Amino acid sequence: MTRLDQLRQMLATTKRVRATASMLSLLLLPAGGAQAGEEGTRVYENRLTRIANPRPLLADYPQFVEPIRETERFEAPVLVDDPQADLEVRAWRFSYNARGIIEVPNRLRADRTAVIVVHPWGIDDGQGWNTPEPAGVAFQCTPAKNRMVLEHGGQVIDPLLKRLRPKVAVVAFSLPGNEDPIRKKIYRSFRAEPTKADRERGQAELAAKLKSFSYKGHVLPASVAVSAETPTIGYFKQFPGLDAGPSYDAPGFWQLPIPVMKTIDVAPKDVAIYDAEGYPALRDFLKKQGVRHVLLTGYNTDMCVCSTTAGYKNLAPDFDVFLVGDATIATFPAHPTPRFSTTTAVSFAALNLFITQASWIRPTP
């Protein structure tokens, strides 16, 4: 055999090995293609078509979110395009370079999608965890503002969850702290699912625990010592705009088992995410469930929805994240309504995050 014949034989053997490996890789793939995290790219044609006479965005719940009326709007091709998709999620983002809003259709597989509600705290809702008086602060920081957010949860988030729960892979709620003995009995976690009897016992223990606490804190200072030359420094140091410490909220307040707000129904299969367990535990749980995409909702847009364990800063590097812009509320100090602060926070997030809205999330047959 000549050297040329040897080279030809080696080349043929290499081709057969590559063909066999390619076939095996296809056989080993799960139905629907590669899972999240596996290598593979495609070319996305970033074609922008101007939208004529666009309607306002986030206009379904103007009592909670001020509609966005930007008229420089463009349509782009489908970005997320799952095989066997059964969930349409139209979304938008803002680009200064494109000088406007870009709207993008997406086709998701619901069974690879999670819906996460960040910090739906059950305060001032009849479950027993109450804002301390006379000057305590928690959640939206006043009982009146808390009631407004409870209404939002019942009117916007709860119907969305009821509509999507039968289709999606995971519905989850993030809560502060670690899993405690009481909430362990009430909510499913990454590790276990309580029985019906467990949940009933847990609810009874929760009510007793929250009822037994004294929601009494100190009054506002009647006087503060300040510098004669720079009085503002000492004034704000001793009397800040937000003090959620033990003086006003009473010692032990933040160690109580905080439940999910009563205006949002929790199903037995829904999962509690505990902030203190950290993001890696959440990431690994979602990936184990086959999740690629996250629909993110909850409170508060400018703080917890952004930066806590289940916030988009953590999730976005690992999943396709869509912030549901009318299923979230931002903090709104010095305003009687969250409309303007929420639309501002959502618009800022839209620089590097896709925004959708409840009416744009549509299961398909």
N, C-alpha and C positions, 0 to 999 in steps of 0.2 A: 504494500500500500504506500503510495507516494505521500509526501508531506501535504500536498494539496488535497488529496483524498481524506487524510486525517482531519484537516481543518473543516472540510465539508461535513464530515460525520459529527464532529464536535458541535458545529453550528446547528445541525438538525436535532441533536440530542437536547441542546439548550432550548430550542423552540418548543419541543415536546414538553419539557419540564415546565416552562412558563405557561403553556396552554393548560397543563394539568393543574398548576397552582391557581390560575385564574378561575378555572371551573370550580375548584374546591372552595375558593373564597366566596363565590356566588352561592354555592350550596349552603355555606355556613352562615350567610347573612340572614337575619330575621325577616319576616314578611314586611314589605314596605321599604326595605333598603337599610343603609347603615345607620347605626344608632348615633346619638349626639356624642361628639368627642372623637369619632373616627375620621380619618383623613379623607378628603375629597373636596374638590372645588368645581364651580361652574362659572361661566362668564355671565354677569348680569348686565344687561343693556340699560344703561342709565338715561333713558330717553324721557325728557320732560315736555309735556304738552300743556299749554296754558288752559286753565279752566275758565270759561266765560261765565260771568254773573254767578259766582259761587255763593252758596247759602252759608250763614254763620255756623261755626263749629261749636260743639258743646252747648247747644241751645235747648236741650230737652228739660233741663232743671235750672232755670235762671235764678231761682231763689237760693241756690247753693253755689252755682258757678256762673260767672258773667260770660256770656257767649263771646266767642272770638270772631271778629269781623274783618280780619285781614283779607284784602281782595286780591293780593298777588298770590295766586294759588296755581299749582301745577299737578298734573296727573303723571305718575310713573308706572312702569309695568309691575306685575306681580313679583314680590320678593320672596316671601316664604311660600313654597309650593310643594307641600307634602304629597306624595302618592297616596291615594285613597283618602284624600282630605274630606272632612265632613264638618268643618267649622270655618266660616268666612269671618275674617277680622280685617276690616278696612282701618287704616291708621294714617297718621300724618306726623311729620316732623318739620322743624323750621331750619332753614339754611340761610345764613347771611350771604354766603357766596352765590347761592341761587337767587337771593333777594326775594324770598317768599316762602310759603308753606308748600311742602311736597306731600301729596296724598298717594298712598301705596296700598293696593289690594293685597291681601294675604290669604292663603288657603292652608289651614292647619288640620292635622289629625287631632281630634278631641282627646283621644286616649293617650296622646303624648303632650297634653296640656294640663297645667295646674292653675288653679285660681287661688291666689293668696290675699288674705285680708290682713293688713298690718294694723296691729294695736286697736282692735275694736273694744276698748275698755268699757266694762259695764259699771259705770258710775252714775249715781243719781237716777237710777232706772228702776228702783224698787227691789233690787237684789240685796241691798244692805250696805254696799260700799258707797259712802257718801262724801261729798266735799266737806272737809272740816270747817267749822265756823269758829270765829266770825270772819277770818281772813285767809283761810287755807286755799291752796290751788292744786288742781290736778286735771289732766286731760286738756280740755279747752280753757281751763283755769277759772271759770265761774259756773255756777249751777245753770244759769240761763243759757250760756253758750253750750254747755254740755247737753242740754235738752235739744238744742238745735241739731247737734250732731247725731243724737239718738234718733231724731226724726229722719235725718238723711240715711242712716243705716237701714231703717225700716222701709223707706220709700225707694231707695236706689239700690243698695247693696243686696238686701235680702231677696228681692225679686230676681236680680241677676243670678244669684247663687241657685235659687230654685230652678231657674231655666237651664243652667249649665250643669248642675250637679249630676244628672243622670248620664251625661256624656263624657265629662272630663276625667282624667286620671286621678286627680287629687283636688280636694278643697281643703284649705288650711288657714288657720288663724294664728298670728304671732302674738305672744303675750310676754310681759316682762318677767324677769327672774328665772328661777329653776322650776322644774316640775316638783310640786309639793304633794304631800299625802292626800290632800283634799282634791286638788285638780286632777291628780292621777286617777281618781275614781270617776271623774266626770268626763274627761276628754281622752280620746285616743292620742297616743304619742308615737314617736318613731319606733318604740319598743313593744308596745302592748295596746290592746283595745279593751276597755272595761265592759263588763256585762251590764245588762239593764238594771240588775239589782245593785251593782257597784255605783252606777250613775245616780240612782235614787238615794243611796246612802251618802254619796258625795254632795248632792244638792242639799240634803238636810244638814250635813256638817258645814257646808259653805254658809248657809243662812245663819246658823248658830254662831259661827266664827265672826262673821261680819257684823251681826247684830250686837255682839258682846263688846265691840270696840267703842271707845269713847272718842267721838269725832270733834274734839274740842282742842283748839289751839290758842295761842296768845293773840291779844288785840294788837292793832297797829301802834307803833311807838308814838307817845304823846309829845316827845321831844328828842332831839338828837344833838350831840355835840359836834360842831363844825369849826373849821379853821376860819379865822377872821379874814384871811387874805384869799383863800381858795375854798369857799364853803361848799361848792358843788361836789368836790371830791368826797368829803366825809358824808355829805348828804346821801349820795347814791350808794356809797359803801354800806351805810347802815340801813338804808331804806330803798333797796333795789326794786326794779319793776317786777321781778319774778323771784320769789323765794319759796321753794318747795321743800325746805328743810324742816327739821323737827320743831322749830319754834312755832310756825303757823300750822303745819300739817300734823303735829303731834307725833312723838316717838312711836315707831311700830307701824305707822300708816302704810308705808311703802313695802312692808314685809307681809302684808295681808295677801291672801290668794285672790288675785284680780281675775274676775270672770269675763267671758265674752258678753257684750251688751245684749240686753234682753230683746231688743228690737230685731236682732238677727238670729234666726233659728239655726241651731247647730245639729247636724245629723250625726248618728252614731259613727259613721265612717270618716267624718271630717277629722282633721289632724290638728293638734296644738303644737305650735313651734315655740319653744322657750328660748328667749334671747340669750340667756346665760350659757346655753349649750354651744353657742357659736355658729358661724356660717358653715364651716366644713360639714358638720352633722346634717344641716339642712340640705346642702348641695348633694351629699352622698345619698340621702334618702330620696330626693327627687330623681336623681339619676337611676337609682335602683328601681323606681317605678316607671322608668322609660320616658321621663319627662324631658322634652326639648324646649317647650314654650311656656311662658308664665304670663298670665293676666293678673296685673298687680292693682290692688285697690287698698283703701283704708286711710289711716290717720297718723300723723299729719303730713301733708304732701311735702312741705318744706323741711321736715325734720325726720320723723321716724320712717316714713315711706321711702325716704332717700338714704338714710344712713344707719339704720339698725340692722339686726341680723338678717331679716327678710327684706331689706331695702334694695332699691335697684342698683346702688353702687356695688353691692356684693353680687347680685344675681346677673347683671348684664354681661360680665365677661364669660359666663358659662351657659347662658340660655338666651333665647329670643324673648325679650321682655317688652310687654305692651302695657303701659300705664293707662288704666281706664279713667280718663280725665274727669268724668262726672261722677265717678264712684270713689272720690277722694275729696278731702277738705283740708285746707291749709290753716295754720294758726291765723287768727284775725284780731290782734290787739288793736284797740282804739277804733274799732268798727263794730256796728251792730249786726253785720252780715259777713259771711265768709266769701261772698261772690268774687270780690276783687282780688283778695289775697290768693284765692285758689287758682283763678285764671292766670295770675302772675307766676305762681309757682309751677303750674303745669307748662306754661309757655317757656319758662326757663329750662325745665327738664327736657323740653322738645328739641333743644339744640343737639342732644346726643341720645335721644330715646324716642321711641315711637309712642304716640298718644292715640288711643282709640276712645270710644264712648260706648255706653251700654247698648244703644240701639244699633251700633255697627258690628256687634258680635252676634253672628247668626248661624246656628246649627243648620246644616243642609241634609237632605235625605241621603 
